[in-house]
Amino acid sequence: MKRFFEKKQKHILFVLVAFCFVAGKAFSQEDRRWQINSDGTISWQISNNIPHDDHIEMSGKKISCVLRYGVAANGSFHATRSLVWPMLRTIPNNTHASLTRRFAQDGFNLVTVNYKPIVAEKVTSLTLNGTLLVKSKAGNTLELTRQFFPSTTVAGYCEIYTLKNITEKTCIVEIPKSNTVYTTDPEKGTEGSYTLHVDLSNSGSFNLKTNEAVSFSVFYSGVKTNEQVPAVNAEEEKEKRTQLIHQIWNKLILETPDPVLNTEFAFVKIRASESIFETKGGPMHGPGGESYYAAIWANDQAEYIGPFFPFLGYEYGNQASLNAYLQFAKFMNKEYQPIPSSIVAEGTDIWAGAGDRGDGAMIAYGASRYALSRGNTKEAKQLWPLIEWCLEYCHRKLNSDGIVTSDSDELEGRLPAGKANLNTSSLYYDALNSAVYLGKALGKNKAQLKAYQTEAQKLKAAIEKYFGAKVEGFETYKYYKENDILRAWICTPLTMGIYDRKEGTIEAIFSSRLWTKDGLASIAGDKIFWDRSTLYALRGVLAAGETDKALDFLHYYSNRRLLGDHVPYPVEAYPEGDQRHLSAESGLYCRIFTEGLFGIRPTALNSFDFTPRLPKSWPMMKMRHINAFEHDFDITVERVDKKLKITVSEGKKIIVKKVIKDGSTININLQ
């Protein structure tokens, strides 16, 4: 795997903060199961820290795998793979109707060495680099490796097994021919029966001399009745997967003095980007988690991940984002009935089981942010009618207090949200402001844009009056009118540029009432947490200028997710879902840096407000190959005495180079 940190950046001092004190407790070296390698990958070196089990999701355009793996107390490896085929639809063809099967067999169990099965295996290390690579030894006879990964383009999943003879004697290795076929019940598939194939390649008898090795692969695939089983070469599939990781890692590169942040940022770009499925309704970014595929949601896709992809410059991600917004646009109506929360089953059905969750505000917020950051006039014009419709829908949902009402929120009734919640109105506020910027760029009616601007001002005042309150002793927000317990989503106004109650809100966020070892509790005093609110909070605290306080908690959180016991991505929730690696949360992690630390706020199709938040302990930070606004540019922020020297460049062209006061905002025009 290509090094994430290029040699020409070696002049930057990378200082790993060894102890990060959070809520009185340090995240020490003993809390880290994994370590960062020099090539930007992470490894778990097996010592006495077993037994331990974990799970990770990896996806391609036509398949996803939730790999549950672990090392037992005796040092042996075990794994089960839950394989999901999103385009093999089952009955009823609803949100969860992706064909899913779980397999437990291990390739080495089929092999004999010197006419006996492999025994006494002990794992030495596991490495994550976009694949899972497991290294083991079987006594003093063999070195064993397993490598797990999905195909990037076909409906299949690969495992490559390698045996290396480390003795002075010849080893006889026998690999059987194995081709297994499963046929599903035709009554349970929307297109009848499906066939699942498990094919072993490179069978035979091999005489391995000292230091010689042999590899074989196992390929799991699923096809419809009239489809051919894909013929693949596992090594070629691995190379395609590696190339995809390189492509993602070589765009939007974060460089700070903290390797934990840099490395976690690199990893989450993988999870954010890989979970896009090639459906008959076009490319659809899906959350994953063995439940949510070939479908889109107004929060995960429209609100969370959509505004991120233009920064990354991953074209398939941009296509998926645009497709999501246009899919929602099909449901605009003259009666202003709610847009569905989710479009499922490859775009052929909808889900609206929680009523109006504030989906109109989510879509208006995400679509306007996406259009501005994308910088493409044609796409912006396509999305403008949807943004207009959603803003009008929200306007019609205002109550007598000037607050947007909804049936629930993104938690869909799991926790109380009242008749009007803080999240929905905050999203609507930012969407109005973005619509003003976008409308000006498109030459829209000035009176209409003035009306949006006036509504935003009124809404900001209404948010303060309606939600502003002392809750559990903190001058912050009620989440809804009757709310008297601290909630994680009090952070939302900070991400939308509302700082009226930032001191009390930040104090509440990082108090023992809300902050836990896994970030924010969804509701104070409970064990429930959803990473999405923690990720919003860290972005908002940085945007509000509490940089050093945010940095401590950001480092702690990143350390836990990257190097702790469940790695390497942000998670959805707990106890629900067992901390699944849903994809859009990884996009939210990246936005902590693009919008929080680097303070990029799009203001036109080719310009943005820039408010860098360089921590006092850092001499410099960079973000390279930012692909927003149809440009490929770099930002460098350096500390010069008590001021900041900023350089914005595109290739060899210097766009801006100046010294500003810490905390100042300047507008950058990329024309």
N, C-alpha and C positions, 0 to 999 in steps of 0.2 A: 504493500500500500504506500502510495506516495506520501512523503512527509507533509504534514499539515503546515508546519512552520518552515518557510523557505529560508535558505541560507542567508540571503541578503537582509533578512530581518534580525540577524543575530545581535545587532547592536542594541536591540531593545532588551532591557533587563526584565527577565521573567522571574518574579518572586512569588513563590508559593506561600500563602498565608497558612502556617501550620495549625494555628488555633484560632477558631472563630467563635467568640463568646456570644451566645444567643440565649436570652432568658436565663442567664446565670450558668449555662452549661456549655462546655467546650466540645466542639466536634474534633476529636483528637485522632492521631494516627491509628489508634486501636479501633476506632469506629469504621475504618476503611477496609473493606474486604478487597477492593480492586485498586489497581495502580495505573497511572498514566505512563505509557511508553513513549520513547523518543520519536516514534513515527506518528503519534497522535492517536493510536489505538489504546485500548485499556485491557489489562490482564488480571486474572485472579490466579495467583501462585498458591498452590495447595500446600498447606502446612498442617497445623492442628486445628484449623477453623472449620472442621466438618463434623457432622453432616450439614449440608445446606442445599436448599432447592430454590430455584427462581424460575421466571418465565419472561419471554420476550416475544414481541410480534414483529414479523418481517413480511413485506408484501411486494407483489409485482402487479402488472396490469390485469392479470387474469386469475390470480390466486393470492391467498394470504395464509400464513402459518403462525399459530401461537405455539411456540416451542417451550415445553415445560421440561426443564433439565435439572440435574443435580449430581452431587457427589455424596455417596453414602459414607457411613462411618468407617467402612473397610477400605475406602479409597476408590471404589468402583464408580463408573459413570452410568447414569440412566437418563432416559428421555422419552417423552411422548410428544407426538406432533399432532396438533389439531389443524387439519387442513380445510380451508374454506374456498369453495368455488363460487364466487358471487354471481356468475352468469349461468350456472346450473341451478335453475329456480325450482323450488319445491312448493307443495300445496299445503296450506293456503299461501298464495304468493304475496306475502306481507313484508313488513320491515325485516323480519328475521329469516326469510325464506331462501337463504343461500345454502346449498348443499354442503354439509360439514361432516367430516369423519375424523376419528381419532385413532392413531396407530402407535403401537408401543414397541414393535420389533426393532432390534438393533442389528445392523449389518454384520458386525463381527460375530454374532451368535451363529451365523450360518457357516462360518469359516473354520477349517481345521488347519492346525500347524503340526507337522510331523504326526498326522493322523489323529490328532486329539483337538478338542475345543480349546479356545483361548481361555485361560484361567488366571487368577491372581492379578488382574489388571489394577493398576493404581494410577489415577489421574495426576499429572504433574502441573498442568496449567490450562486455563481457558482464556481465550482472547476474543474480544468483540471488535470488529472492524467493518461492519456492514454484513458480515457473516458471523457465525459462531464457530470458532476453531478450537477443538479439544485435543490436547496432547496427553498421552498416557504411556506407561510402560507395562509390559507383561513379564514379570520377573526380570531376569537378565538376558532375555531372549529377543524381545521385540520392542520397537517403538511403534506406537499406534497413533494415528491422527484421524479425527472425524471433522468434516466441515459441512455446515448446514446453511442453506440459503434458498430463497425462491427464485424461479426464473423471472427475468424482468419482463418478458413479452408473451410467453405461452402459459397455458393452464397447468403448470407443473412445478414441482418442488424437488430440489436436489440434495443428495447427501453423497459426499466423496469420502471413501475410507482408504487409508494407506497403511501398509505393514512394512516395516523396515527391519531387516535382520541385523542385530547388533552383537551376534556371537561370532566365534571363529569357525563355526561349523555351518554347513549348508542347511537351510530350513526348507522343508517341503510345505508349500502353502496350497491348499485346495479351496477354490472359490466355486460354489455351485452355480449352475444355471438356474435362474429363478424368474419366472414371469407369472405374476398373480393377477387375476382379474376379478373384480367385484361388480356385480350387476344389481342396480337398485330397483326397487319396486316401481313398475311403470305407473301405478295408480298414485304415486306420491310425487311425481315430477310434472311440471307444467308442459314439458315436451316429451313425456313418456319416461322410459328407462334411460339411465345414464350408466356409463361404464367407467370404473376406476381401475387404473393399471398401476402395478408396482413392479417395475422392471429393473433387474440387475444386469449391469454391463461389465464385460471383461471377466467372464467366468473361465475356469481352467485350472490346470495344475502348474505350479511355478516352483522352480528350484532357486531359492534365493541364496546367493553367496554373501559373504560378510559385507555389510553396508549397502546391499542391494535392496530395492523396495519394489512393491507392486501396489497398484491402486485399482479399486473398482468403485462403481457408483450405483446408487439406488435412486430411481426416478419415479416419483408419484405423479400421475396425471389423471385428469378427468375429462371425458368427452361426451357429447350428445350422440345419439344413435347414428346419425348420418355423418359424423365427423371422423377423420383419421386421427389415430393416436400420434401425437407429435414425436417426430424422430429428433432426438437431441444428443448433443455431446456435452457431458457434464462439465468438462474443463472449459468448453466454449461458453457455457452458461455462466460459469464462475467468472470468466473474463468480462462478460457483459455486465454482471453485477458489480464487479470491481470498477469498470469504466463509469457506471452510473454513480457510484460513491465518489469517484474522483471528480466527476462533473459537478456534483453538489458541493463537495468540499472546496473546490477551487473558485467558487462564487461566494460573495458576501462573507468574507473572511474577517473574523474578529481577532484583534491582537491587543491584548492587555497584559499587564504584569502578573496576572493571575491565570496560571495554566488550567485550573479547574474550570473557570468560566469559558476560556477559549475552547477547551475540549468538549465540554457539555454543549456549547453552541454548535460546534461542528457535528456532534452526534445527532442533536435534535433536528438538524436540517434533513438528515436521512429520513427520520420517522415522519416528519412533516410532508416530505415529498413523495415517498414511495407508495403511499396508500391512496393511489388514484387508479380507478378501475375502468377498463375499456368496455363500457356498456353500450347497448343499442341506443341509449339516450345520450350518447356522447361520453366524454371523460368525466367521471364522477369521483370527486374526492370523498372518501368514506372514513368514518371514525375507526372502524375495526372492532376489536374486542370480541370476536366470534359472534357478533350480533348485528353490526351496522355496516352493510356493504351495498354497493350499487344503488346508493341513495344519498340524499343531501339533506341537511338541516339548516334552519335559519340561524341558529347560533353557531354550531361547529364550523360550517362551511361559509356561510355568508358573513358572519360577524367575526369569527376568530381567525380563520386561515386565509380567507380571500384577500384581505388588505395586505397580507405578508408577501405573497408570491411575487408581486412586481419587484420587490427589493432583492429577492433571490435571483430572479432572472431565469427561473426554470420554466421553459416555455410550456411544457405539458401542464405544469401547475397553473400558469396563467390561463390556458385553455379550459382547465377544469373550473377555475373560478368564474370566468366569463359564462361558461355553460350553466353553472349553478344559478347565477343571477338571472339568466335568460329563461331557465326552467321555472323559476319563481314568477317571472314576468308573465307567463302564460295564464296565471291565475288572477291577474288584475281584472276588476269588474266594476261596472258603473254603479252598482249598489254599495260598493265599499264594504263588502263582506270580507272577513279575514282571509289572508293568504294562508295556505296550510303550513304547519310547522315543518313538515318534512315531505319530500317527494321520493317515493320508494319504488322498488321493483323495476330498476333500470329506467325510471321515468314514467312508468305506466300507471302508477297509483299514488295516493297520498296518505299521510297520517296526520290527524288533527285531534288526537285523543285527549290532549290537555287544554283544548280550546285555544283562545288567543293568548299566547305566552309573551306578547310584546314583539311578535315576529316581524311586524311592519317596521318597528324601530330598529330591530337587528339588521334587517335587509337594507334599509335606507342608510344606516351607519356604514355597513360593510361595503355596499355597492359604491357609495360616494367616495369613500377612502380608497377603494380599489381603483376606481376610474382616475382619480387624481394621481395616485402613485404610478399607475401603469403609463400614464402620459400619452395614450393613444387616442387621438381625436375621434376616430371612427368608433371605437369601443365606447368612449364616453357618450357619444350621441346615441348609441344603442341602449345604453343604460339609463339615460336621462328620464325617459317616460316612467320607468320602474321607480326611480328615486322620487319623482314628482308624486306618483300615486301613493307610495308608502308615506310620504310626508303628509299628504292630504288625509290619508287614513288615520294617522296619529293625531292630526289636528281635530278630526271629528271625534276622537276618543277622549279629548280633554274634558275633565270634570269642572265643576264650578270653581274649584281652587286652581285651575290652570294646569293640572297634572294629568298625565296620560294614564288611562285605566286599561286593565287587561284582566283576563281570567286567571292567569298564573304567571310564572316566570320560567326561566330556562331550567329550573329544577322540577317543573311540571307537577307541582303539588306535593313534592316530597317534604317540603318545609313551608310554613305559612308565608304568603306573599300579599295578603290583603286584596283589596280591590284596585289598588294602584301602588306600584312598587318603585323604589329608587332607581333600579336598573333601567327600566323601560324609559322613564323620563330623561335620564342621563344620556342614554343612547340617542334619543330623539333630539336632544340639545346639540350633541356633536354632529348629528346628521344634518341639522339645519345649517350649522356653520360650514360644513363641508359642501353642502349644496350651493351656498353663496359663492364659495371659491370656484366650484366647478361651473356654475352658471355663468359667472363672469368670463371664464375661459372659453365657454361655448357661445358667448354673446347672447345670452338669454335675456328676457324681458327684465328691465331694471326695476320696475315696480314689483314684480314677483319676487325678485331677490331681496328687495328692501323689506317686503312682507316677511320673508324667512328670517331676515336679520332681526326685525322687531319681535317676531315670535320667540326667537332664541333668547333675547334679552328678558322678555317677560317670563319665559320658562325658567331661566336661571334664578330669578327672584322668587318664583313660585316654589322651586325646589328648596330654596333656603327656608321659606316660610312654612312649607308643608312638612318637610322631612327634618329640618334642622332642629336638634334637641339635645338635651343632656341625657345620655343613656349609660346607666351603670357608672355614673360619675364622670363620663367623658363627654366633652363638647363635640359631638359628632352628628350622626344622622340616625333617625329611625328608618328601618327598611320599608315599613309601611305604617299607616296611621296609628294602628293600635299596638305597634311593636315596642317592647320595653326591655328586650335582651339584645346584646351586641350581635351583629351578623357580619359575616365576612364581606358581603357586598357593599358595606359602607365605603369601600375603597373606590367604587366606580366613578364618582365625580372627579377624583384626582386624575384619572386617565382621560377625562374629557375637558381638562383645563379649568375645572372649578376648584378653587383653592380657598374658599371662604372659611372652611373649617379644617384646614389641613393639619394644624397642630394637634387638635384633639383627636382627629381621625387617625393620624399616624400613631399617636400615643396609644389609642385603643387597639389598632392593628397589631402592634408589637407587645401588647400587654399579655400577662399570663392568662387572661380571660379568653383571648382569641388565638395567640400564637402557640403552636404545639410542636412536637418534634418533627411533624410532617407538614409544617406550614400552618395556614389558617384553618381553625375549626369553622365549619359552616355556620354553626350557631354556638355561642359561648357556652362552655361547660359540657359539650357533647363530644363524643369521639368521631363523629362524622366529619370527613374533610373531602373537598373537591379541589384538585390542584388548580383548576381554572381561576378560582377567586384569588388564590395565592399569587398566581402569575400576573393577574390584573393588579393586585396590590403592590407588588414589587415594581411594576412599571409605573404605577401612579405615584408612589413615594419618590422615585427618581425624578419623574416629571415635575413634582412639586418642589424639588431642590434639596430634599433631605438626603443627599448623596451618600454620605459616609454611614449614616444609620442604615440606609437601604443596602449598602454594599455588604455589611456584616451578615445580614439576613440572607442576601442573595448568595453569598459564598457558602453559607451553611446549607441552604436548600440545595444548591448545585452539587455540593460535595456529597450530600446524602443521596441524591438521585443518580449521580454519575459513579460514585465509588463505594456506596453503601451496600445493603443487602438486596436491593431490588433495583437493577440497573438496565439501561443507561438513560432512560427517558422520563420526562414528566408522566404522571399517571392521571387517570380519570378520577377515581373516588375510592373511598373505603368507609365502611365495610362493603358497600355495594360494589360489585364488579371485581373485587380482589385486586385493586390497583392495576387495572388494565392499561396497556400502553395505547390509549386512543390518540389518534394522529394529530388532531387540531390543537391539543394542548401543547405539543411541541412547537407549533407555529406561534402560540402565545408566549412561549419562552423566548423565542427570537425577538419578538416585539418589545420585550423588556429592554433590549439593547437598541434597536433601531429607533424606537419612539421615546424610550425612557432615558437610557444612558447617553445616547447621541442626540436625543431631543429633536428628531426629524418630524415636522408636521407639514404635510403637503398643503400648498396654498394655490397651486395652479397645475397645469399639465407639465410644466417644466421648471417649477420653483417650489421652494419649501422654506419654512421658518426653521432655524437651526439654533437649539439651546443646549450646547454640550454640558454634561455634568461630570467633569473629571474629578475623581476622588482625590482628596488631599495627599494621600500616600502614593499616588501614581504620578510619575513624571510624564507619562504619555499614554495615549490609546489611539488605535487605528481601526477603521473598518474599510476593507479593500474590496473592490469589485462589487460595489453597490449598483444594481441594475435598474433601479427605479427611473421613471420619467424618460424611458427609452434612451438612457445613457449608461455608461459603465465607468463609474467614478470612484475615487478614494477620498476618505476624510482622515486627516491626522489632527489630533489635539495634543498640544504640548503645554506644560506649565512653564511660564516665564515670570519669575518673581510671584506676584499675587494675581497675575493675569493669565489669560489663555491665548496661545498662538494657534490659530486654526489655518489649515491648508486644505483646500478642496481642489482636486486635480482630476483630469481625465487623460490617461496616458501621460504624455510629456507636457500637456497643456495645463497651466495653472489657472484655475477659474477664480479662486479667491485665496488670498494670503493676507491675514491681518491679525492684529492683537486686539482682544476684546476683554472686557471685564468679566470675571467669573459670574455666571448667572445671567449674562446678557443674551438677548435673542437677536439674530441677524437674519435677513432673508437672502437665500442663495438662489440665483437665477442661472440655469444651466444652458441657456441659449448661447 
